[in-house]
Amino acid sequence: MKRQAYQPILITDAPPSQDDQLRRRQVRYVVMMGVRALCVIVGAILVGADAPLLWLWLPLCVVGMILLPWLAVLLANDRPPKERHRIGARLRQPSEPAPPRSLGPVAPDRPHRVIDVEP
């Protein structure tokens, strides 16, 4: 049986911790519900002040009051996609290691291919 070479796990490839994911979803939920509360307050002020263009602003506030709680709950219960569903994971096969990157010069034993535009 062939032994695979040891490949260290890069910290940049590690998924965010469960606590970080939960905190991010909580913050997003609170912000969205704050915007909803702002829509309720602005809608009440517009109706009380009999503002111009009330026919335009009031439906926008109502849409914010109805749509934002629904979206906030959906996004709060969502989680990041699994690694196998990400685009980068689809481009290379899981058994195939990532190609090594080299920033150094080309190896001297291989000839360089030169493209010249002048005849």
N, C-alpha and C positions, 0 to 999 in steps of 0.2 A: 504494500500500500504506500502510495506516494504521500509524503508529508508536505503540507502546504507551508509556505514561508510565513513567518510571523509578520502581520501587518498591524501596526499600532493604531488605535482608535484616536482620531483627531477630535479635539474638543469642539471644533467648529462644526463637525458632523453630528454632534450629540443633540438630541431634541431638547427643547426647553423643559424644565422640571414641571411636575404637576402643579406645584404651588405657584410657579410663575404663570402658567397657563390660566389657572383659576383667578389669580389676581388681575390679569389682563382682561378676562371676561367680566369680572366684577366692575372694573373701572369703566369699561365700555358700556355696561348696563346702566351704571349710575349716570354717566354723561348723557346717554340717550333719554333716560327718564327725566333728567334735568331739562333737556330741550323740550320734552313733552310738557312739563310743568310750565315752562316759559310760554309755550303755545297756548295753554289754558289761560294764563294771566294776560297775555297780549290779546287774545280773543275777547276776554271779559272787558278789557280796557277799550277795545275798538267798539264793542257794542254799547258800552256806557257813554262813550264820548261821541257817538254817532259820526265816526270818522268818514272822510271822503274815500271813495273807492271801497266801501265796505263789502260790496258784492265780490270783490277780488280777494281781499285780505282774509275775510272770515272763512271761506272754503279752504284756503291754504292752512289756516290754523286748525280747522276741523280735521283735515287730512293728517296733519302732524299729530293731533291728539289721538287719532284712531290708528294710524299706521305705525307710529314709533313704538308703542308698547308691544305690538305683535313682533316687530323686527328685533326689539331689545331682548325679548324672551328667546326667540330663535337663535340669535347670535350668542346669548349668554350660555345656552345649552350646547353650542357647537364646540368642536375641538379642532385643532389643526389636522390637516390631512396626514394619513400614514405615509411612511417613506416610499412604499411601493406605488403610491398614487401620484407622486410628484413627477414633474416633467423630466427633470434631470435623471431620475432613476429609470425612466423608460428609454432614454437614449442609449444607455449602456446596459449590457446584460448583467444580472446580479453576480454571476460567477466570474465575470471578467473584471479584473482589477482596473482601477482608474489609470490612465496612461501617465507615466512620469513626466513632470515638467522640468525643462532645463532652461536656465537663463544664461548659461555659459556658451562659449563658442562651439562650433561644430567640431566633432572629433577630427584630428588631423589625418587619420588613416583613410577617411572617406573623401573622395574628390568632390569639389564644389561644382555645382551646375551654374554657369554664368549665362545670363541672357543679355545679349547686347543688341541695341536697336539700330546701331549704325552698321552698314554693310561692310 
